[in-house]
Amino acid sequence: MAHIFFPLAASRGRICMATMAALVLLALAGCATMPPPNDAMNLAQARLQAARDADASAYAPVDLGFAQDKFQQAQAAMAERKYADAAHLAEESRADAELARAKAQLGAARAQIQAKLKENDRLRQLGEKIDASGQQQTSPSTPAATPAASEMPAPASSTLSTPPLGGGFQTVPAPPSSGSGQPHATPVQGGQP
């Protein structure tokens, strides 16, 4: 039995192995040349702190939790030198933190509005109690005592009438009020009641 040796076939196998080794080294070198995403990590951390400062733990705990989890994953990827993954996770953490901060600001504004509405209701009820007991009348400048613009009567202290010959408006003294606390309008000829 004779063995035929082909030197060309042996060298082809070595060339393929050398080429594959070179490609693997280039791929690893390409991953290692990406710089760490320090700016993205710092920005994500700053946005996370801003969300915490806006009290996102009370108003947007789920979004804040997502942001914190992704930031921790980004830190783990940085430790493993997986910089592409770390950059991506840091960007997601930043976006979630900004959302949590915005929701927290909205929640805080809504809480302030609710507090103001409760205070207005309390003051309105207090004004109605005082009015009903006859102790003190609320002033017309109080928002609770001011009727809607479409229902507002003419002021009692002045009544419009036909202008005098000299032109302009004439102010009529207010009529004496009755004991009910409500001014009564007296019709003036040629003017509004």
Number of C-alpha atoms within 10 A of each C-alpha: 3 4 5 6 8 8 8 8 10 10 11 11 11 11 12 11 12 12 12 12 12 12 12 12 11 12 11 11 11 10 13 13 9 12 10 16 18 14 11 19 23 13 15 28 19 15 22 25 16 16 27 19 12 21 20 27 17 13 19 23 16 14 23 26 17 17 29 21 14 22 25 16 17 28 20 14 19 19 11 11 16 18 22 17 18 27 22 17 24 30 20 18 31 26 18 25 31 21 19 30 27 17 21 25 18 15 18 17 12 12 12 12 12 12 12 12 12 12 12 14 13 12 15 17 13 13 18 16 14 14 15 12 9 12 9 12 16 17 11 10 8 11 13 16 15 13 11 9 7 6 8 9 12 12 11 16 12 13 20 17 17 14 12 9 6 6 8 8 13 13 10 13 10 15 12 8 12 9 8 8 12 9 15 14 17 12 11 13 10 10 11 14 15
